[in-house]
Amino acid sequence: MTSTVPAPDTRTAEGSALQAVLLDMDGTLVDTEGFWWDVEVEIFAGLGHALDDSWRHVVVGGPMSRSAGFLIEATGADIALAELTVLLNQGFEDRIDRALPLMPGATRLLAELAAHDIPTALVSASHRRIIDRVLTSLGPQYFDLTVAGDEVGRTKPHPDPYLFAAAGLGVDPARCAVVEDTSTGVASAEAAGCHVVVVPSVAPIAPAARRTVVTSLEEVDLAFLRGLMTEMR
């Protein structure tokens, strides 16, 4: 059942130190990071500005306020942040209505977590209206909790979204495995004290303490995630 209200109970995955799995959305479960950039390019072209492709690494994975604010400042475009946010959300919704490709291995991983009753949360910097649209295709039944970027005081790269998700599931952040694709999301999860599995989508990310890098979700299953927790003991 999907909810944004923290649950009072504490649940532990029996037989493992892994207590929950928290997953990012764009670029991690759904192949949509390119959608956001395409929308940004299209909107700014309409405003008479060309976006430098190197800026893509700056805006990927971040909260819309930061990404949109950066692009306004970088281009000098004559548009208010609130107006641009509406245009970006609408443009993105138009694209996902036409097609919503899932990342390889995403459905299989979610189904496996559900089959073993592993508490699972979707934690995204995207707004609630976007998350709810994506969930219709991704499968709301796979998530005990969903956290949107416009529902927390500070979104990624701050730890708040992952701390909120862990509290909502009643679990210890240090016993949560987070799956992310961008440096912004990784920073958020690591600041919350979680172990992070990174599947880089746009820019490479190096392995580090409590951070494991893989090339695809097809490399990630429940045994793999439990193994990460075992290594921490």
N, C-alpha and C positions, 0 to 999 in steps of 0.2 A: 504493500500500500504506500502510495506517495504522500508525503507530508512535509511541511516546512516548520512544524512545531516540535521542539525537542521532546523526546520521549523520556519518561522517568526511570525506566528499567535499565539494568546493565546486563548485556548479553555477551557471552564469550563463545567463540567457535570451539566446540568440544574437541579435545584431543590436540589442540594446537595453541600456541601463544598468539596466533593471529586472531584479533578480535573483530576486525571489520575491514572492508575494502572501500576506498573512496576514489571515485573516478571523475576526471575532468570530462568535458563534453566535446567542444570544438577541436578537431584535429586529433583527438584521442579515441573517441568512440564513433564520431561521425566525421567524414572527410570534408569539412566545411571551412577550414582556415583560409583556403583560396577564395571562397565565396566572399568573405569579409573584404579581402583586398580588392577583388573585382568590383565590389559595390563602391568602395572608397575611390577607386580610380575613376569609375563612371560618374560619380557625383561631382568630384572635383573637376573633371573634364567639362561638365556642364557649367561649372563656375568659372571656367577659363584657366584652369591650372592643371599642369601635368605633375603627377606624383613620381618622385625618384624611387626606383625599385629598391634602393638600399634602405629606404624608410620602412619597408615591409618588416624587417627584423626588429624595428623599434616598436611598431604597433601591435605585433602579433602577441596574442595571449593576454593582453592587458585589459583593464576595465575600459569601457567605451569612453568615459569622460577623459581618461588619460590619452588614449589613442586619437580620439577626435580633436582634443585640445592641441595635441602635438601637430597634427596635420594642418589645423587652422593657423597655428603660429608659423609653421614651416613654409606654408604657401602664401600667407597673408590674405587668404580668401575672406571675402566680405560675407560672413555667415555666422550666426550666433551658435554657440555650443548646443543649446536646447533644440534649435531647428535642425542642426546637422544630425543630432542623435535620432530624431524622428525619421529623417530620410534614410539613415543607415539601417535602422531596424526594419523599415518598410522594404528597402531594397533586399535585405537578407531574407525576409519572410517570402518575398516573391520568388527568390531562387530556391529556397527549400520546398516551396509548394510545387515547383517543377521537378525537382530531383533531390533526394537526400541519400547520398551514398554512405554506407557504413564502412568503417575501417575493417580490413581483414582480421578475422578473429574476434571481433567485438561481440557478436551475437552468441557465439560459442562460449566465450568467457562469462558473459552475464548469465547464460543458462546454467552453466556449471556452478556458479556462486549461489544461484537461487536453489538449485537442486540439493545443495549441501547446507542450506539455511544459513549462509554467511551474511551477516548484516552488511548492507551495501547502500552507499549514498552517491548521488550525482552532485558534484560541486563545480559550478561554472561561474565565470565572470559575466556571462550573458544575462540579459534581463529575463524576468519571469515569463513575459509573453513569448519570448523566443524559446525558452526551455520547454514550455508547455506544448508548443507547436512541434518541436523535435521529438518529444516524448511519445507522441502519437505513433511515430514510426519506429522509434527506438525500443519502446515497450515500457510503460510506467510500472508494470508488474514486477520488474526487476529491481526496483529501488524502494527501500524502506524510507528514504528521506531524500529530498532534493533541496539544494541551496542555490539561490540565484544571486547574481552580483548586485542587484538593486535591493536586496533584502538584508544586507549586512552593513554595518557602519563603515567598514573599510574592506574592500575586496582585494583580490590578488594584486600585488605580491605580498600583502599583509597576511598574517596567519589566521585572521578572523574567520574566513569561510571554512577552513578545515577544523579549527577549534570548535566552531558552531556545529559542524557535522558530527564530530566525535561526541560532543555533549548531547546532541540530539539522539544519537544511537546508544548513549550510555556506555561508551568505551573509552579506553586510554589512548590518546593520540599516538603514544610511543608504540602501541601494539596495532596500529593501523598501517596498512599498505596503501599508498596513494599511487595512482597511475596518471601521469601527466605527459604533455608533449612540448611545453615551452619553458623557457627559463623563468618567466614570470610565475607560472604555476608551480614550478619546482621550488622557487624561493618561498612561496606561500606555504607549501606543504612542509618544507624543511624547518621553517620558522615555527611551525606548529608542533614540531618534534616527531613527525611521521617518517617512516621509511618510504622512499620514493622509487618507483619504477618509471623510467623515462623512455618514451617512444618518440624521439624527435620528429617534428613534422616539417619545420621550416629551416631552423638553424641547428647545427650540431651542438650537443651538450655533453660534457665530459663526465665520466663516472667520478664519484667522490664517496666519502664516508656516508653510510646510510642512503646511498644513491646508486641504483643499478640501471644501466642503459642497455636497452635491447633494440632491435631493428624493426620489430613488428609485434603486435598483440598476439600473433600466432605463436610466439615464444612464451607467452604468459598463460599459466593455468593455476589451479588452486594449489597443486603440489609445489609449484615454483614459488608462489607467494608465501606459503607456509614455511618453505625452506629459508626464505629471507629472514623470517622471524626467529627460526631456530638458530641461525648463524649469529644472531644478536645476543643470545643467552650467555 
